[in-house]
Amino acid sequence: MRTNNNFRFKTFFLGGALSALVAQYSVDVMAAEDEKPRSRTRNALLEEVVVTAQRREENLNDVPIAVTALNGEQLDTLGVTDTRDLNIVVPGFSASNGGYGTPVYTLRGVGFPDSTYFASPTTGVYIDEVSMPYSIMSKGPNLDVERVEVLKGPQGTLYGRSTTGGAINYIAGKPTDQLGAGFTLGYGRFDKKDVEAFISGPISEDLKFRVAGRYIVQDDPWQYSNTDHERRHGLEDRYSLRSILDWTVSDDTEIRLMLAGWRDTGDAQAGQPVYFNAQNPQSDLLTSQKVRDYSYIPDTDDPRVMEFCKGHSSCVDVTGKPYDFKNDETFYQASLRLSTAFSDSLEGVLLLSYNKFEADGTEIPSSSYNERHIETQIFSDIENIDVEFRLNGNNELWARDLKWTLGVHATPEENGTDYRLFGASDNNSVFYVVPLVGTLPGLDDISLLGSYYYSDGIMEYQSQSAFANAEWFVSEELKLTIGARYTDEERDFSGCLADDERDQNFNVNLVFTALSAQRALLAGTLPDTTAPGECITLDVDGSLEKYSNTLEENSLSWRSVLDWTPNDNVLVYLSRSRGFKSGSFPVTNTTDQGQYQPAVQEQVDAYEVGAKLNYFDRRLQINTAAFYYDYVNKQLFSRIQDPLFGSLPQLQNAPSSEVRGVELDVSGAPLAGLFVSIAAAYIETEVKEFPNAFNTAGEPADLTGREFNYSPKLSYTALADYSYPIGSNYETGVGVDYSFKDETNSTLDGDPRFAHEDFGITNARLRFGRSDGEWMLTFYARNIFNEYSPTAHAQVVSDIITRYVGPPRTWMVSLDYQL
């Protein structure tokens, strides 16, 4: 299967590269400027930053939105290789592990910690306006990035698609008028190699191309077993490719075609076993004594230590094949962008895009135990087609400039499957361990309900929306922005839990046939039966059929902003907006169909006041914002008690919640070559009303007054960078940065066993090279004090609470060369 996937992936990109050379069409809407060498020398003036936060190019200081913008050089310097690495770079942003390798992004305290691959996130990720609608699609390594823009606050008007937390925009390097090429070669700790290259230039007068690729491989595992340090895990093997073709059809029409994607076959991260917590709701006695007595490490400060069962005789899947705990994930993306200027003041833009994600048996070491306890294989397939057309106009209203956008967007086809195969063991209490057997000499634990189960979820989604946005200069100093988007969407879902027929375990089928008879008797219906491989998820009437439901929703998102620019150095804005995140069905390991009930869409009313100020001839830049969010039906995860699996995550709507926060970003260049900055966010979250929730143990609880999970109050980064010229052609430089993230918790009820301690990461770098940017040699040291940085806790149908942490101290030497 992997061989076929590799062949398909390479064929896909071979076709993309050929199309960049011989096709008669491709795409460009924003005419790309010639690429210029990147000088690392910082002069006394802060660089002007151009962003596309409002879907057109503007100076960052003219945009009345809180935005963190980082260029490609800064991303390399700070060690950002994919979206998850923004966790320690952008204040107010958190990236965590959902338990099955799914990244969960939280921005300004707003997140959605669902591990389902096709769960809609609250923070959207885009590349050149093309949406990656699910967070799992953004795991690939960053490639040939010109800059990334992190937009904070609801962005539903122009971006749509459930962006109540914000949006992350990647801007890719574009084709150039002159032939150019460049590469970066890096080598670092754990035998890590990072190679990135691009080539760009004209094919003809009207046709330009750019092809880029990146390959990251690490051959020395960075994690080792808690019980045997010779057992290692944590290899990397992932690559990404992109080809872009720009075709200037005429003076008025431009086309851009982009083909991109990535593949990951590296090790899935293993976690640390921190606490014993019996999953079985019946009794702690129904647990393995070996699991109880295991060497848990709740107080470790070693980021490398972890546990997994690879190599143990029990560590096999249902076919008897040993688990290797590798990712097997592939992502493809294609987009076509057509831009036509109908006149000097009217432009039309058509954007077509296609996304496809596949997981072909990704294996997750879910339990963090040295024998098989509960391990997971994931098979997933998600396809998405988006179509958008918009008109951009520039006119006058009452002798004042008016810029407007009017458009429609549709997702005519989107479907996904999420199939998870669980390999349990006789030491797992959830399957009813026979008491005391495992404590007898020569005998292992015995469970009654088998070893292999699967959960299956199938999703189909469609949506249509219409949006409009207008910016009108009320006066020379005052501008009013008003925008709205109406969305109508439908989500179909079906799913169930079943035992794997290859396990040939009949006990569980007898148990659920009996439970069906019990429920049917109470409901006055006929009982159902189940056989190996068939659903065991019970309905209230005793039915054991697959759960199916449809969720139809509509929403009206809007935003109004008043901004004041008394001079070129000051922008003050006041905004009021309303955003929505669509409802969602969970893919969960449940024996009760009631747990498949969806969470309906959430609504947020957001209020924000902010300012962007520069002083001393742009030697000092200050950006600040204060915001307040009022939530209705916030989608949150509490827990519920399943009769077989014990405490499980449950999607629920909290009737009322709120978020309050302030942000400050100060940067300056007081001397030639010296750049300093500090950015901070302080955020308070509170569930104002949630009386009918459940705590971590699955018991009914009133969670009113609790803080959101994965939402640290304080986070900040500080950076200093100094460049010094050596003669007229060379420069040397040194830099250091520090990022701090406050404590938080993975659970809504604040269970102390799931607590994240605060942490601070320090990075440093030395460099030497040409001052014109032709080449640069850099030495990076990241997390130089080997700080312990927890990112998530999970308990996945296991008796073990697992903690995930960031990487340890690393270093890399990198050569960057541009022709």
VENGI-V407767 format. One line per field, one symbol per residue. phi: phi as a letter, one per 40 degrees, with the letter a starting at -180 (. if undefined). psi: psi as a letter, one per 30 degrees, with the letter a starting at -180 (. if undefined). burial: # if it has 9 or more other ideal C-beta (glycine too) atoms within 8 Angstrom, else .. A space follows every 50 residues. Layout:
phi = ???
psi = ???
burial = ???
This chain:
phi = .ccccccccccdccccccccbbccaababcdccdcbdcccccccbcccbb bbdbgacacdccbcbcbbbbcdccccccgcbadcccdbbbdgbbbbcchb gccbbbbfgbaacbcccbccccbcbbbfgccbcbdccccccdafccabbb cbgdbcccbgfgccciabbcbccbdbcbcaaaabbbbadgfcbbbbaaba iccacbbbbabbaabbbbcbccbbcccacccbahcbaaaababbbbbcca cbbbbbbbbaiaabbcccccbbcbacadccccacccbcccccccccbcbc bccccaaacdhccccbcccgcccbfbcabbbbababbbbbccacbabbbb bbabbabbbbgdbbcccfbcbcbabbbbbaabbabbbababbbbbbbfgb cbbabbabaabcaaaabbbbbbbcbcccccbgccdgdcccdgbccbbcbg bbbbbbbbbbbaababaaabbbccacbbbbbbaaabbbabbbaaaabacc cccfbccccccccccccccccccgbccbbabdgbcbcccccgcbcccaab bbababcaabbbbbbcacbbbbbbbbabbbbccabcbbcbcbccccdccc cbbbbbbabaabbbbffgcbbbbaabaabbbbfdcbbbbacccbcgcbcb cabcdaaabbabbabbbabcbdgbbbaababbbbbaccaacbbbcccgcd accdgccccfbccbaabbababbbcbgcbbabaaaaabbbbccaacbccg dccbcbccabbbbaabaaicccgcaabbbbbbfccfccbcbababbfacb cbbbbcccdbaabbbbbbc
psi = eeeeeeeeeeeefeeeeeefeflglakkejkklkklkjkfkkafkkkkkk lhegglklkefgjhkjkjkkleeeeeeggjflefffegejkfkkklkffg fkkjkkkhfjaiikfkehkklfjkkljhfkkjfkeffgflkkkhkelkkj kklkhfeffahgifeakjkkjlklklfkkllllkkkkalhhkkjkkllkk akeaegkllkkllkkkkjfjkfllkefjffkllhlkjklllkkkkkjjea ffkkkkkkklllkjglkkkllkjfkkjkekfekffhlkeeeeglilifgk gjffkaklfkfkffilafffkkkfhkkikkkkkkkkjkkkjfafgkkkkk jklkkkkkjihkkkiefhlflkejlkkkjkjkkkkkkkklkkljakjhgk kjklkkllkkifkkllkjkkkkjalfgjffgikkkfeffkkfkllklfga fklkkkkkkkkklklklkkkjkjeaffkkkkkllkkkklkjkkkllkllk fffhjfeeeeefeeeeeeeeeefhlklllklkflkgjklfgfkglkkklk jkllljklkkkjkkifaffkkklklklklkkllkkkjlikgkffffklkl klkkjkkkklkjkklhhgfkkkklkklkkjkkhkjljalljkfegbklkk klkkekllkkllkkjkkliflkfkkklkklkkkkkkjfjifhakaffgkk ljgkfllklhikekklkkkkkkkkkjaffllllklklkkkkllakflegh kffgkklllkkklllklkakfggelkkkkkkkhfghkjjkfllljjhlgk kkkklllakllkkkkkkk.
burial = ....##.##..##.######..#.#####..#..#....###...#..#. ####...####.##########..######.##.################ ################################################## ##########################...#####.#####.######### ##....############.#######....#.################.. ..#############################....######..#.##... ..#.######.#..####....#.###############.#....##### ############################################.....# .####.#####..#####################..##......###.## #######################....####################### ..#.#.###.###.#######.#...##.#.#.######..###.##.#. #.#.###########....########################.##.### ##############...#########################..###### ####.####.#########...##################..####.#.. #.##.#######.####.#####.#....#############.####### #.####.##############.#.##########..############## ######.###########.
